Amino acid sequence: MKRAELAFIAIKPPLDYIAVVCAAVVAYSLRYFSLVQEIRPVIFNLPLTEFLGLSSVVALLWVVIFAITGLYSITGTKTIRHELAKVFVACSAGLALVLAVMVFSRFLFDSRFIILASWALAIVFVSVERLVIKFVQKLSYRAGVGVHRVALVGSGHIADELKKEFSKKIGLGYRVVYEFSEFNNATLEQLKTLVAEDKIDEVLQVNPSQNAASSAELVQFVNEYHLDYRYTADLLGTQLTNLEVVTFAGTPIVEVKKTRLDGWGTIYKRIFDIIISLLLIKLLFIVMVIIAILVKLTSNGPTFFSYKRIGQFGKPFRYFKFRSMVKDAHQKRFDPEFIKQQEDMRHGTPIMKFKNDPRITPFGKFIRRWSLDELPELFLVLIGRMSLVGPRPHEVEEVDRYQRHHKRVLTIKPGITGLAQVSGRSDLNFEDEVKLDTYYIENWSLGMDLYILFKTPLAIMKRRLTT
């Protein structure tokens, strides 16, 4: 999902909240308006500060109701009429909740007018806000911001109808930028070029006559290059998870989502990462300062070890942690003579591990044993380069040796810890590590993240005390 789309999704709850509060304030002001008081004088005492406090709490409950009624759903395409109808239903449900609380708690609010006016104005304000969001999003699509650049694979009536639909309804946010009548080796090479030049975001397969082997090859390709994939029929003989069906031009289209970490999942995980990383940085800051000083005092070289690693979608980022080896040790890792001396490279995998590595300093051995060298990764989580939970950060030299199915782990941000790490870490076979990371990617939930985070210190203690 595009960042612009995520921004439009994430902004809805706070804007809805503001709209509901504003509706309540305007309703309150109307009740004290002179013309209204001439019809029915105010005979109650309701200070604005007290009313604002109550309205703020009620507005939060309304936003929860909005979520329950599907106003923040990211699945499918909604028409304006459909969304406004949901706004009416959600606001009416909010009103029903307020009335139910009043009945069961025997709390009599001072003004029925304010309650009913707040409900009516909330419908108006939230509807206008949603229309403005739609309008701004449509303008952004016209400007090319957030548009899905689609490579269409297939031909025929359905392909023509989809092209017409996308070009006519700009608000859908899709633009067919390249077309291929079929998927073959020539198409594969062209798609690779387009990906390298960053000219497409997803592939839409519309030809139901493609054979299963060809379609499976296309699925492998989009997974390897981290493209979104949709198709218009059940073409595949392979098992796929996280499917979503939408309708364009009257044609059901199936999107194969690479992970549940899409849409709200991305937003939830990012908020979770920011909050927890800030808490951990605050708790462990003194520990990190002490380690930094000891690294500097116990060996020559910089405090931090910094180099490139591969992150989400195969993009490199500057990685750093506390230095635990001698100066310039990383440059020696892939030196042929050094590898020959160690003779401990994992056979048949891209990963190289060394026993009794002479490059590790005495203090470095201690902080590596307890994973304390990785504490600075919390800052990488805070700025969004990494996540608290995910596949381990990938080294450039390793990724160059990855097979196609290995690259699935590049779908999401690398993590400080992960399902593979708490399940065995260095004792795991590389293929098993990839399988665990792939399972995490396909079945992510905040509950799973919490489970892995709680299990991480226990896993570290267990490994270190038994070795």
N, C-alpha and C positions, 0 to 999 in steps of 0.2 A: 504494500500500500504506500502511496506517495506521501511525502512529508506534508505537503499542502493539504491532502485529505485528512491526515491525522490532526492537523491544526484545526480544521473546520469541525472535526468530530469533538476534539477536546474542548473547544470554546463554547459548545452548546450548553453544558450544565451551568457554568458560571453566569452566562448571559441569561439563561432561563431564570436563574435565581434572582438576578438583578431585576429582570422584567416583573417577576411576581412581587418583589418588595416594592418596586415603583408603583405597581398597580394598587397595592395596599395603601401606600402613602397618598396617591391621588384620590382614592376612595375616601380616605380620612379627610383630606382637604375639601372634597366636595360636600361632605356632611356639614362642615362648618361654613360653607359658602352662604352668603347672605340670602340668595334666592331660595335655597333649600331650607334655611332656617325660618323663612317667612311661611313656608308651607308647614313645616314641623320643627318647632324650636328644639334646641339641644338642651336636654334636662339631665344629662349625665356628666360626670367628670372623668375624662379619659386623656391624661397627658400624652403628648406626642412621643416622649422618650419611652414611656411604658408601652405604648402601642408599637413602636419600632422594635423593641425587644421581642414582643410577642410575634410580630410579623416575621422577624428574622428566623425564628424557630419554625414557624408554620411553613415558610418558604422552603426551608431545608426538607421538610417532610414532603412538600409538593414535588421537589426535584426527585426524591426517591420514587414517588408515584409515577412521575414521568418516565423514569427508567423502567419500572415494572410494566408500564403500558407500551413500551417499545419505542419511545421517542428518541432514544439514543442508539437504536439498532443500526448496524452497519451493513446488514445483509440486504440484498436485493436493491431495486431501484424504486424510489417512491415518487409519485406525482405530487405536485403542490396540493391538490385537493385531498389526497390521501393523508398527507402530513398535517394539514390544517384540521382535518376530521379527528386525527389522533390528539391534537392539541385540545380540541373541545372536550373529548372524552376524558383526557388526563386531568384537565382543570375541573371538570365536573366530579371526577373521582376525588380530587382534592377537597372540593366543597363538601362532598358527602362525608369525608373523613372528619373535617372540622365539625360538622353538625353531629356526627356520631359521638365524638369526644365530648361535645357539649351536653348531649343527652345522657351519656353514661356517667359522666363526672358531675352532672348537675351544675355545671358552670354556665351561667347565663351572661353572654357577652353584652356589652352596653348598647350596641347598635346593630340591628338586623340590616339596616341600610348599608353600613360599611361592609358587612359580610357579603351581601349580594353584589354590591358595586365592585368589591375586590375580585369576586369571581368573574364578573363580566369583563372588567378591565384586564384581568390576567389573560383571558382568552384573546383579547385584542392585542395586548402588548407582546405576548409570546408569539402570536401569529405574525405580527409585524416584524418581530426580531428574526423569526425563521425565514420570512420572505427576504429580508435584508441579507441574511447569510446566503441564501440561495442565489440572490442577485450578485453578491460579491464573488461567490464561487464561480458563477457563470462568467463574470468579467475576467476572473483569473484564467479560466479555461480559454477564453478568447485570446488572452495574452500569451497562452501557451504554458502557463504555470499549473502544474499538477495534472496535466493531460497524460493519459496512458497512450504511449506510442505503440501501436499494435502492428505486428507482422501477421498478415492473414495467410494461412496455409490451406489451400483448397479453392475450388471454383464452383460455379453453378448458381442457381437461383438464390439459395440461402446466403451465399457470399455477397451477391449483389445487393440483397435486401439489407444486410448488416452494414455494408459500406454506405448505403443511402441513409440508413438510420443514424449512424454515427456522424455523418456530415451534416445532416439536417438538424439533429438535436445536440447542439454543442454542450448543453448542460449535462449530458451524460458523462462527459469527460474522457471520451475515447476518440482516437484519430488513427485511421488506417494509414500507415506511412509506407509500408511495403507489402506486396502481394506475391504469393508463390502458388502456382497451380497445383503443385504436389510436393510432397516431402521426399527428397532423394539426396544423394551425395552432393550434388551441385547446390541444392538448397541449403544443406548443412553448412557447406563452406561459406556461402553468402551470409547466412545467419551469424556465423562466427565473426565474420568481418564487421557486420552491423553491431554486434555486441562490443567488439573491440573499439569501435568508433563511437560507442554510446548513442546509438540512433534508435534503439527499440527498448521497450520495457517489458513486453509480454508477447506471447504467441497465442493466436486463436486458430484452432484447427476446425475447419468446417466441412471437410470432405468425408462423408461416412463410408466411402469405398476404400479408404486406406486400410491396409492389412495390419494385423495386430503387431507384427514384428516392427514395421515401420513406425507405428504410433508409439510403441514402447521405446524405440530409439529416440524419438522426438521428446518423450518425457524425460529420458536420461539427459538429453542435451539441455533442456530448460532447467533441470535440477543442478547440473554441473555449472551452468552460467548464471544461476540465481534469477531466472526470469519467471514472471507469472505465466500460468498456463491455463487456457480455457479450451473447451471443445463443445461441439453442438450435438453430440450423440454419444452413446456408450460404445466407444470404439476400442476400448482397451481390454486386453486379456489379463492385465496385471492388476494387483490390488492397490487401491489408492485410498488415502484417508483424507479427512478434512475437506469434503466436497461442499460446494455451495452452488445452488442453481439460481440463475437470474434469467429474465426474459428480455430480449431485445428484438424489435421488429416481429414480435409474435413467435420468436424461436427460442425454446429453452436452451440455455448455454450453461455448461457445467464448468466451474472454476475449480482447479485443483490447488488448494492452498498448501504451501510448503510447510506451514506451521500454524498452530493456534495463536502464535504471537503475531497477530495481525490486527489492525484496527485498535479496539479497546485493549486488547492484550498487550500491545506495544506501549500504550499509554500507562496502563496499570503497572507494568514491569518497570517503566522508567521512573514513575513516581516512587515506587517501592525502592528502587536502587538509590535514588537521591536521598530519601529519608534515612534509610538504614546506613548508607555509606557516611552520611554526615554524623550520625550517632556514633558509629564505630571510629571515625577519625577523632571525634572529641574524646572518646573513652581511651583510645590507644595512642593519642598524640605524644604523651610523655614517653611511652615505650618506644615509639618510633624515633624520638629525639635521642634517647639513650643508645639505641642500636646504631643510629647514624654516627654518633660520636665514636663508639667502639669500632665500627668499620674503619673509620679514618685513623684511629690510633693503632690498630692491630696489623695494618698492612698498607703498603704504598698503593696509591691509585685513587680514583674518585669515590665518593660515597655511594653514588648510584651507578648501576649498570644499565645503559640505555642503548637500544638498537631497534631495528624495524621488526615488527611481527605482522602477521596477516590477520585482519579482523573480518567484520561482517561483509559479505558479498565479495570476499577476496581482496578487499582494499587494505593496503598497508597502513600502519599507524606507528607512531613512536612509542615504544614500550619501555618502561623502566621499573627497576626494583632495587633493593639494597644489593650492593656488590658482595658476592660471596666467594669470588675467585680472584686469582692474581690479575694484575693489569693486562689488558688485551687478550684475555684467555679465550674469548669467543672466536677470535680470528684463527686460533689453533684447532678449533673443533673439527673443521672439515679439511684440515691438512692431511694429505694422504699418508705421510709418515706417522703422524699421531694416531690415525685410525688403525694403521697396521700394527703399531705398538700395542694398542689396547685390544684389538681383535675381539671387540664386544658389541659390534653393531648388530642390531636385531635383524635377523635374516628374513628377507622377503617383505620388510616393512620400511616405510620412510623414516622411522624414528631411530635415532642413535642414542643409546644410553651407555654410560661408562661406569664400571665398578672401580672403586678406589681411585677416583679421578685426581691426579696429582695437582691439577690446577686450583683445587678448592683450598682456601685458607683455613687455618684451625677454627677461627671464629665463624668463618663462612660455613663450615661443616655443622656448627651448632645451630645457626639460624636457619639453615636449610633443613636440618633434621626436624625442626618444629615449625617449618613453613613461615618463619618470621621475616624472611627475605622478601616475601610477597606482600607485606603490609602496604607499601606505597601504591599497590594496585588500586587501593580504595580511592585514590585521587583520580585514577583513570576511569573508575566507575562514575565518580561524581561529574566529570566533564563529558561522559557519554561515549568514551572509546571502548569501555568494557562494561560488563554487567557483573552483579554479584554471583549469579549462577549461570553457567553455560559451558560449552566445550572449552578446553584449555586453549590459551593463546597459541597460535600456530606459527612456527618458524618458517621464514621464507624458503630456506633450503629444503625443509620437509615438504611444504606444499608443492614444490616443483616436482616431487616424486609421488604425489597423491594420485591414485587412480580415480576414475570418474565418480564412483560411489562414495569415495572418501570425502569429496568436495561438498557433500551434503551438509557437513558440519560447519561449513562457512555461511550457512543460511542466516544465522543469528550472531549476535555479539559474543565474543569469547568471555568466559567468566573466571572469577577468582577461584571458585570451586564449581563442582558439577556432579552429575550423576555418576560419571565414570570415575571421578576422583574419590568419591566416598564409597565406591564399590571395589576398590582394589588398587587404584592408581598405578604405580610402577609394576605391580604384579600382574596387571592385565595384559592380555594379548592385544595388539593394536586393533585388530578387526573387532574384537569384543568391545573395545573402547568406542569405536565408531558406531557400533550397534546401540550401545547405551546412549550415546549422544544423540543419535538419530531418534531413538525412542523419546528422549526428553524433548526434542524439537517438535515432534509430531503430537505429543501428549501434554504439553506444558500447562501448568496451572500455578497460581500463586501458592496454593497448598503444597505443591511439589517443591517450589522454591524454598518455602519455610522448612519443609522436611529436610532438604539437602543442607540448608544453612545450619540447622540444629545438629545434624549428624556430622558435620565437618569436623568440629573440634574433637568429638568422640572418636572419629575415624583416625585423626592424627595421633591422639593419645594411644589408641589401641595399637597402631602400627609401630610407634616409637618405643612403647614399653615391651613389645614382643620381639624387637629386633636388637 
